[in-house]
Amino acid sequence: MLRVDDVTTRYGAVVALRGVSVDVAEGELVAVVGPNGAGKTTLLNTIAGLLKPAVGRVVLGGVDVTGAEPATLVRAGFALVPEHRRIFRDLTVAENLALAGITVGTAERRRRLDEARQRFEVLARKWDTAAGYLSGGEAQQLAVARALMSRPRVLALDEPTLGLAPVMIDVVFEVLADLHAQGHTILVVEQNARRALALADRGYVLRTGRVTASDTGAALGARDDLFGAFIGDGDVSVAPPS
Ligand code: ATP
């Protein structure tokens, strides 16, 4: 469904991704894990058309979308839940979602809004509340619901649990598990590596812009050599502890 093929992305002289290849099959949940600065956000932004790769290709549903504009990517079926969520704090939950459904007709938009209400019970309760009043976990659910308004073929999430309270981290992982069980195709990048890998069909470890390991989520999660005692149990270490 989504193929990132040998992609190199630079910020001027800084090479943030070097020859990275990642595949996501239809219905799969794939996790990309790695420490700060590994290139996880750069990878998603490259797929989303926010950054142009210097080398390599991005193929979505068999169509080469390398370097396409973000709006083209959305039309092609890619939706990104960005880091820090970027919801409109002054608009209500309903308005944030309606805005995301602006490109479809009124009846279809209403159907999608109803679906979001049913799927995210917490959003239904706060439907007319300004998004700025939501907790971090609620805002993250709104960001996911907003991404689903475009009926994406691939849903990508950038660090969805970043900065959340432990109980909300559980909620976000439950949402991901539910979406996966319903057949959504999901690419998630996370620093919360063990949790993300436990959920994932397959995973990739990214370090300083390169894929250094890839396997089933369960197999990567069981590799203690990937996890550094100094950084924390969830994080993939930059260097082995000495
Ligand atoms: P984090 O979890 O901290 O967001 P990440 O794995 O998402 O890390 P990226 O944000 O993709 O990593 O950064 C990858 C590399 O590119 C880092 O070395 C970072 O310093 C560099 N980088 C990121 N954004 C820019 C930029 N706008 N200009 C120059 N270098 C950048």
Residues whose N, C-alpha, C, O or C-beta is under 5 A from the ligand:
A	BS01	ATP	Y11 V14 A16 P35 N36 G37 A38 G39 K40 T41 T42
